[in-house]
Amino acid sequence: MKFAFFDTKPYDKISFQKYGEEKGITFKFYETKLTPDTVSLASGCDGVCIFVNDNASAEVIESLHKLGVKVIALRCAGYNNVDVKSAYGKIHVVHVPAYSPYAVAEHAMAMLLTSIRRIHKAYIRTRDFNFSLHGLTGFDLHGKTVGVIGTGKIGRVFIDICRGFGMNVIAYDKYPDKSSDINYVSLEDLLEKSDIISLHCPLTKETHHLINSETVDKMKKGVVIVNTSRGALIDAEVLLEGIKSRKIGAACLDVYEEESDVFFEDFSGHIINDDILARLISMPNVIVTSHQGFLTEEALNNIAETTAQNIIDIFNTGGCENELCYHCGNIENCKKKRNCKCF
């Protein structure tokens, strides 16, 4: 089996070459992203392996289908960049729903601690032998209320971490798990009561710009917002205005709404054309990391292993538990038995 591997980074190759050899899959690695202009690179391949910023629109899917591509293998959990509706009946789509919830949840907490304890500022100061504590006053997490939006695997790990800090945890999820001990509240209550809000939900039509002018107005003054899920959950312009008006006390962003042309690349010697991103990064109370929440050795290994197994399952066994199915209406939880394909 041959797969065109788009948006390749050096850290991808080691684990994917390993599991590709074990499973009999040949990955053709391309640094370029999948777009309407690069789709022809998949010619002669059985499938494509893509990441969060690749473009699997209806146009691209139609082109892939004409090339004889049978599978789109996402090496991530999110699939908002794939037109699953257009793929149905043409190309099977599989993803990696859980590569390491600990990696992302721990990164969210790392960013939060760095922000509220001014660790990033202290690091820069002491590198210049400046040991002044002026301006480094933070606050305790113990006793604070954290609102967690989305209680999937990552959200639950983050909740456990927060409980370990002695925080009061409240949560909102469209589909709450009533069998859990999670304290679910309405979204409005969460916005009004939370000192810290952390986003752990997928990007859908309903969650697009979940953080907007109306929801920000309901938040506490000085709220800290953490986003390690998808950039478009937050209206970046509203976030910037909220920070400028002092309504939002701090923001920790591992994702950004318009990240596709910026994140994962080195622009240190260039001028960034995205004025909103440039202004956010310039703010003293904003921390931006370049979508690195997933980037641990354990997660990279799990992503490669699961992706390779997804490919084998869809070709050899006729079914894959990680297939995304538009037909059912419940994309991640296909109503069919998972011993068969969705079409």
C-alpha positions in Angstrom: 0.0 0.0 0.0 1.3 3.5 -0.9 0.2 6.6 1.0 1.1 10.2 0.2 2.1 11.8 3.5 1.5 15.6 3.4 2.8 18.4 5.7 5.7 16.2 6.8 7.9 17.3 9.7 11.1 15.7 10.8 9.5 14.3 14.0 6.9 12.5 11.9 9.2 10.3 9.8 10.8 8.2 12.6 7.6 6.7 14.0 5.7 6.4 10.7 8.6 4.7 8.9 8.8 2.2 11.8 5.1 1.3 11.7 4.9 1.6 7.9 7.6 -1.1 7.6 5.9 -3.3 10.2 2.5 -3.1 8.5 3.6 -3.1 4.9 2.7 0.5 4.1 5.0 2.8 2.1 4.7 6.4 3.0 5.8 9.0 0.4 6.7 12.0 2.5 6.0 15.5 1.2 6.7 18.7 3.1 3.9 20.6 1.3 0.4 20.6 2.6 -2.5 19.0 0.8 -4.3 21.6 -1.3 -6.1 21.8 -4.7 -2.7 22.6 -6.2 -0.8 19.7 -4.6 -3.4 17.0 -4.8 -1.7 15.5 -7.9 1.1 14.3 -5.7 -1.2 11.5 -4.5 -1.3 10.0 -8.0 -0.6 6.3 -7.9 -1.3 6.1 -4.2 -3.9 4.1 -2.3 -4.5 6.9 0.2 -3.3 10.1 1.8 -2.2 10.8 5.3 -2.9 14.4 6.4 -2.7 16.6 9.5 -4.7 19.5 10.9 -3.8 22.2 8.4 -4.2 20.1 5.2 -7.1 20.9 3.0 -9.5 18.0 2.3 -12.4 20.2 0.9 -15.0 18.9 -1.5 -12.8 20.0 -4.4 -9.8 18.1 -3.1 -11.8 15.0 -2.3 -13.2 14.9 -5.8 -9.7 15.2 -7.2 -8.5 12.4 -4.9 -11.4 10.2 -5.9 -10.5 10.6 -9.6 -6.9 9.6 -8.8 -8.2 6.4 -7.3 -7.4 7.3 -3.7 -9.5 5.1 -1.3 -8.6 6.4 2.2 -7.9 9.7 3.9 -6.0 8.8 7.1 -6.0 11.7 9.5 -3.1 11.6 12.0 -5.0 13.7 14.5 -8.3 13.6 16.3 -10.0 16.7 14.8 -11.5 16.5 11.3 -12.9 20.0 10.7 -10.6 20.3 7.7 -12.2 17.3 6.0 -15.5 17.6 4.1 -16.8 14.3 5.5 -20.1 14.7 3.6 -18.4 14.9 0.3 -16.2 12.0 1.1 -19.1 9.7 1.9 -19.5 7.1 -0.8 -16.2 7.9 -2.4 -13.3 7.9 0.1 -13.1 6.3 3.6 -11.9 8.7 6.3 -10.2 7.5 9.5 -8.7 9.5 12.4 -6.9 9.0 15.7 -9.4 9.9 18.4 -7.1 9.4 21.4 -3.3 9.5 20.9 -2.4 10.9 24.3 -5.0 12.9 26.2 -2.3 13.4 28.9 0.0 15.3 26.4 -2.6 18.0 25.6 -4.1 18.2 29.1 -0.7 18.6 30.7 0.3 21.2 28.1 -2.9 23.2 28.9 -1.9 23.2 32.6 1.7 24.0 31.8 0.6 27.1 29.9 -1.8 28.1 32.6 0.9 27.8 35.3 3.4 29.7 33.2 1.0 32.5 32.7 -0.3 33.1 36.2 3.0 32.6 37.9 4.9 34.7 35.2 7.4 32.0 34.7 8.1 33.0 31.1 9.0 36.6 32.3 11.1 35.3 35.1 13.1 33.1 32.7 13.9 36.0 30.4 14.9 38.2 33.4 17.2 35.7 35.0 18.9 35.1 31.7 20.0 38.7 31.9 20.9 38.3 35.6 17.9 40.4 36.6 16.6 38.9 39.8 14.0 41.5 40.7 10.5 40.2 41.6 8.7 43.4 40.6 5.7 42.6 38.3 5.9 38.8 38.9 3.1 38.5 41.4 0.7 35.7 40.4 -2.2 34.0 42.1 -3.0 30.6 43.6 -4.9 28.0 41.6 -6.1 26.4 44.8 -9.7 27.3 45.5 -10.2 29.0 42.1 -13.1 27.9 39.9 -12.1 26.4 36.5 -14.7 25.9 33.8 -14.0 23.1 31.4 -15.9 23.2 28.1 -15.8 19.7 26.6 -15.5 16.6 28.7 -14.0 14.0 26.3 -10.8 12.2 27.1 -8.6 15.3 27.1 -11.1 17.4 29.1 -11.4 14.7 31.8 -7.7 14.4 32.2 -7.5 18.2 32.6 -10.3 18.0 35.2 -8.3 15.4 37.2 -5.2 17.7 37.0 -7.2 20.7 38.2 -8.7 18.6 41.1 -5.1 17.8 42.1 -4.5 21.5 42.5 -7.5 21.8 44.8 -9.6 23.8 42.3 -13.4 23.9 42.1 -14.2 22.3 38.7 -17.4 22.9 36.8 -18.0 21.7 33.2 -20.2 22.1 30.2 -20.8 19.5 27.5 -23.6 19.2 25.0 -23.6 15.5 25.7 -22.8 15.3 29.5 -21.8 11.9 31.0 -24.4 11.5 33.7 -22.7 8.5 35.1 -19.6 10.5 35.9 -18.8 12.6 39.0 -18.3 15.8 36.9 -20.2 18.8 38.1 -22.1 19.8 34.9 -23.6 23.3 34.6 -25.1 25.3 31.8 -22.8 27.2 29.5 -24.1 30.5 30.9 -23.4 29.5 34.5 -19.9 28.4 33.5 -19.1 31.7 31.8 -20.4 33.7 34.8 -18.7 31.7 37.6 -15.3 30.6 36.2 -12.0 32.3 37.1 -10.4 30.2 34.4 -12.0 28.7 31.2 -10.3 25.9 29.3 -11.6 24.7 26.0 -11.5 20.9 25.2 -14.2 20.5 22.6 -14.1 19.8 18.8 -14.7 22.5 16.2 -18.1 22.1 14.7 -20.7 24.6 13.2 -22.1 24.9 16.7 -18.8 25.5 18.5 -17.3 27.9 15.9 -16.6 31.2 17.7 -17.9 29.8 20.9 -15.9 32.5 22.5 -17.5 35.6 21.0 -18.6 39.1 22.1 -21.7 37.8 23.8 -20.0 35.0 25.7 -17.1 37.3 26.7 -19.6 39.8 28.1 -20.9 37.1 30.5 -17.4 36.3 31.8 -15.8 37.5 35.0 -13.5 40.5 34.7 -10.0 39.1 34.6 -10.9 35.6 33.4 -8.1 33.5 32.0 -8.8 31.6 28.8 -6.9 28.5 27.8 -7.3 26.9 24.3 -5.5 23.7 23.3 -8.3 22.4 21.0 -9.0 24.4 17.8 -8.3 28.0 17.0 -11.7 28.9 15.5 -13.4 28.1 18.8 -12.4 31.7 19.7 -13.1 34.8 17.7 -9.6 36.2 17.6 -10.7 39.8 17.2 -13.0 39.6 20.1 -10.2 38.0 22.2 -7.9 40.9 21.4 -10.5 43.5 22.2 -11.3 41.6 25.5 -7.6 41.8 26.5 -7.2 45.4 25.5 -10.3 46.3 27.6 -8.9 44.3 30.6 -12.1 42.1 30.6 -9.9 39.1 29.8 -7.0 38.9 32.3 -4.8 36.5 30.3 -5.0 34.0 27.3 -3.0 30.8 26.8 -3.3 29.7 23.2 -1.8 26.6 21.6 -4.0 27.1 18.6 -5.1 30.1 16.6 -8.0 30.7 14.1 -5.8 31.5 11.1 -2.8 29.3 12.0 -2.7 27.2 8.8 -0.2 29.5 7.0 1.9 30.2 10.1 2.1 27.4 12.7 4.7 24.6 12.3 7.0 26.9 10.3 9.9 29.2 11.1 9.1 32.9 10.4 11.7 34.3 12.8 13.4 36.2 9.9 10.1 37.4 8.4 7.4 39.9 9.1 4.1 38.3 10.0 1.2 39.7 7.9 -1.4 38.6 10.4 -1.9 41.8 12.5 -4.2 40.1 15.0 -1.7 37.3 15.8 1.2 39.8 16.0 -0.7 42.0 18.4 -1.8 39.0 20.6 1.8 37.8 20.8 2.9 41.3 21.8 0.6 41.4 24.8 2.3 40.7 28.1 -0.6 38.5 29.3 -0.8 36.3 26.3 1.2 33.1 25.8 1.1 31.5 22.3 2.6 28.1 21.5 2.6 26.7 18.0 0.1 23.8 18.3 2.6 21.7 20.3 0.2 20.3 22.8 0.3 16.8 21.1 4.1 16.8 20.8 5.4 14.1 23.2 7.3 11.0 22.4 4.3 8.9 23.6 1.8 10.7 21.5 3.9 10.6 18.3 4.3 6.9 18.7 0.6 6.3 19.4 -0.4 8.5 16.4 1.8 6.5 14.0 0.8 3.2 15.4 -3.0 3.9 15.4 -2.8 5.5 11.9 -1.0 2.5 10.5 -3.5 0.1 12.1 -6.4 2.2 10.8 -5.1 1.8 7.3 -4.6 -2.0 7.7 -8.1 -2.4 9.2 -9.9 -0.5 6.4 -8.1 -2.4 3.7 -7.7 -5.9 5.1 -10.5 -6.5 7.6 -13.2 -4.4 5.9 -13.9 -2.2 8.9 -12.2 0.3 11.2 -13.5 1.5 14.6 -11.9 4.9 13.9 -13.7 5.5 10.6 -15.7 8.8 10.3 -19.1 8.2 8.9 -21.4 10.9 7.5 -24.2 8.5 6.7 -25.1 7.9 10.3 -25.4 11.5 11.3 -23.2 10.8 14.3 -19.8 11.0 12.6 -17.6 9.6 15.3 -20.1 7.0 16.6 -21.2 5.1 13.6 -24.4 3.1 14.3 -23.2 0.2 12.2 -21.2 -2.6 13.7 -17.6 -1.7 13.4 -16.8 -5.0 11.7 -17.8 -3.4 8.3 -17.1 -0.3 6.4 -19.5 2.7 6.6 -20.3 2.3 2.9 
